[in-house]
């Protein structure tokens, strides 16, 4: 079994009596896009600071690329690229000149620095604006230049802290597509901190739910739904034909006996079936085979918006 690229064990950080990160345990594999999801003050940024060796923990341990960031912060920074929500550049330098400057800071030779800079500007869609002053770049262009900036040293891990704030929808789409490419094509591990639910669900392989410094649950969206909801992870609504009441009684018992079905709510000819797996095909076949007409079938899967409501708006923050 491979060693995780990021491995956190019982990590805790306090500011006086306030616990910002509370016994965090987390493991992230190579090439994975992991989303840190939570409201402001949940502990996401504090965790990132400790991963980068920019803040010391009070207890626990953290390894990034098998390096302890507290003991070897310089070594970690050679392996990790960090993109904050507000990227700083020399505004009087062009995009190309800013990348060249970063390359030299990371001991990349002149010819190689130029080659990488041109390649990355092409990749992030800034080739036509490479000679424009960075101070004239839009918010979206600055974030794309920021992504090129963190990639100039060929990092194994990139950490993105609210990277899409203030970017228009078209820019966000292009930016997120780049993130997926870096993960799938280049094998770069991505830690994506955000409270934008749709974006996290769109690009992340797994998600960690942060509330008040604690990681309440982690996994892909399906597994999170199973962890966070008492009912099934899927709700399948079916509409039945308005006839055959005797057949419906028999059908109801058959549906209830299907494996993974947890409950059936009957409201006239509308049935809402809660189950732990997507068994819509089996349910529709059971209905049709029973001789009862099927007028419609609708499958609801819990997404991150439901999870957000469950924990951040639904009153369970203190659980």
N, C-alpha and C positions, 0 to 999 in steps of 0.2 A: 504494500500500500504506500502511495507517495506521501511525502511530507507536505502538509498544508503550507501554502505561501504565507498566509496570515494565521497565526494561532494565538488566541487570547485565553487566559485562564485566571478566573477569580479577580479580574482587574477592577480596582477600586480607586476612585479619586474624590477627595473631599476638599471643600473650601470652607474652613471653619466647621460649623455644625451642619453645613449643607453638603449632601452627598450627590455629586454630579454624575458619577458612574458607580454602579453598585454591583460588585461581584459578577462582572461580565465574563461570560464564556462563549467563545465563538471560534469557528474554524472555517477558513475560506480556501478553496482549491485553486490550482493554476488554471488560468483561462476562464474563470468564473466571473460573472457580473453579479455582485451582491449589493442589494439596496438597503441602506439604513433609513428606515421610515419612521418619522415621529414629529411631533410639534416642536416649535421653538422651546429650548430649555430641556429637551428630553435627554441630552447627553451625547448627541451625535458629534458635535464639533470637538468636545472635550476628548472623546475617544480618538478622533482623528489626530489631535495634537499629540496624544501619547503614542500613537502609531508612528508618527514622524519624529519622535524624540524631542518634541518641542515643549513637553510638559512631563513631569515625573509623576508616577503613580504613588499612591499610599500603600498599596499592597497588591499582590497578584503578579502576573508575568505576561509579557507580550513578546512575540517573535514575528518579524517580518523578513521573509526570505532567509529564515533561520538566523537572523541577527537580532540581538537585543537592542532596541532603539535608545534605551536610557544609557547603556554603556557605550554604544557605538553609533551615535546619531549621524556622524558624517558618512559612515558606511551605508546606513539605511537610506540617506538622501541620494546616494549614488544609484540605488536600486529603485527608488520610488519617485514618481512625478506627482506633484500636487497642484491641482487647479482649484483655487478658491472662487467664491461667487463674484468677487470683484478683482480682476486681474490687473496688475500694475505693469506698465511698460514705460520706456522712455519715449514720450510723445513726440519729441523732435527727431526721432530716428524712424526710418521706414520699418515696415513689417519684416523685410529681409534683414535689415541691419540689427533689429532686435534679436532675431533668431541667431545670427552670427555671433552676437555678443554673448548670448547664453551658451552657445556651443563652445566658445573660447573659455568661458568660466568653468565648463565641464571638461576641459583639456582635450577637446576634439580638434584635430589638426586643421589647418586652413583649407586645404583642398576637400577633405572629408566634410568639414563644417559647411562649406558651400554646397556640396552635393546633397547632404541631408536637408539643408534649409530649402533648397529648390524642390526636392521631392516632397517634403512635408507641406510646403505652401500649395503645391499641386493637389496633394491629398485632401487638405482641408478647404480647398476651393478658393484660395487667395492668390493664385498666380497672377491674375490680372491687376491685383492691388498691392503687389509685393513692394512696389517703389513708392507707395503712398505713405505719408507720415502716419504713425500709429495714432496720433492725437486726432486724426480725421476719420478713424475707423468708427463704425457703428458698434453698438453693444454686442450684436451677434458676431461681427467680424473680430472684435477683440477676444471673444470667447474662443473662436476658432483658432485665432493666432495663439491664444493661451494653450490650447490643446497641442498645437505644433510645438510650442515652447517646452511643454513637459515631455514630449516625445523625442526631442533632439538628442537626449542622452541614452536613448534605447532602454527605457525603464522596464522592469519586470512587473511593476505594479503602478497603476495610476489611481489617485484618490481625487474624486470630484465632489466638491462641497457646494451644493445648490448651484450647479454650473449654468442652468438655463434661465435664471431670473432675468427678466427684462428683455428676453429675446422674442421676436415675433414668431408666430406658429410655423412659418416656412423654415426659419432658421433653426428652430427647435427640432423639427423633423430631420433636417440634414445633420444636425449635431448628434442626435441619438443614433442615427444610422452609422455614423463614424464610430461611436462607442461599440456598437455590436460588431463592426468589422474588426476593430482592434482586439476584441475578445476572441472571436471565432477564427479569424484569419492569422492573427499575429500571436495568439496565445497569451495576451496580456491580461493579468488579473485586474479587475476594475472594482473599486469600492465607490458606490454612488450614493451620496447622502442627499436626501431631498424630502420635501413634504408634498410634492406633486404626484398624486397617486397614479394618474394615467401614465406618466412618463416612467415611473418605477416599474409598473406592471408591464410596460411595453418592452423594456430592455433587460430587466434583471432575471437571472436564473433562479435566485432565491432572494428572500426579503427578511429582514429582521425588524420586528416591531419594538420600538423604544418608547417607554413612558417613564418619566421621573427617574431616569438613570438606570432603569432595569430593562433587560431584554426579555420581554414577556413571551415571545414566540418567534420561531424562525423556520423558514422552509419556502417551498414554492407556493403559489397562490392556492392550489388545491389543498395542499397539506395544511396551510394556515387556516383555511375555512373549516377544515375538520377539527383543528385544535381550538378554534375560537368560538365556534357555535355549538350549542348543545344539540340542536337539530342537525339533520343531515346536511352535507356539503352541497347538495343539489335539491332543487325544488322543481318538480315536473308537473305542469298543469295540463290537464286533459279536459276536453269538452266532449260529452257523450250525446248521442242522439236522444231526442225526447220521447223515447218509447222503450218497451222491454224492461219494466221495473223488476220483474222476477229474475231476469237474466243479470240485471245489475247487482242484485244481492249476491248471487253466486260469484260474479266477477269481482266484487269488492273483496271477498274472502281470498280469491286467487291472487289479487294484487297485493294484499297484505302479507301473503305467504311468500312473496318473491324475496329471495335473499338480498340484503342490503336496504330493503324498504323499512323505514323506521316508523312512519305514520302516514295516514291518509285522512285528509280533511275533505268532507263532502258538503258541498253547498249546491243542492239541486243536481243539475247535470254537469257541474264543474267540480272536478276532483283535483286537489293539490297533494301531490305525493312527495314526501321528503325521504331522501335516500342518501347513502354514503358514497354511491358511485353513479356514474351516468349510465342508467339502464333504460333510456328512452326507447331504444329499439325493442327491448324485451317487453316493456309495458304496452307499446303500440301493438305488438304481435298478440299479446294476451287479450287485449280488448277486441281486436279484429276476429281472433279465433273463437271468442265467446259469442259472436253474433251480434254484439252491441255496436252500433255505429259510432265511429270516431270522427268528430267534427273538427277538432284541432288539438295540437300538442305543442306546448311551449316549455322550453327548458330554461330555467334560471340557474346560473352559476354564480356563486358569491365571488365578487371581485374585491380589489383593495378599497373601493369606496365603501362597501359594506363593512369591511374590517375596520376602516377608519371610524365609521359611525359607531361600531360596536365598542371600540376602546376609547376614542378621543372625544366622542360626543354622547355616547350612550351611558355614561356614568360608571364605567368600570375601571377608571384609572387607579383606584385605590385597592383593587383586588390583589 
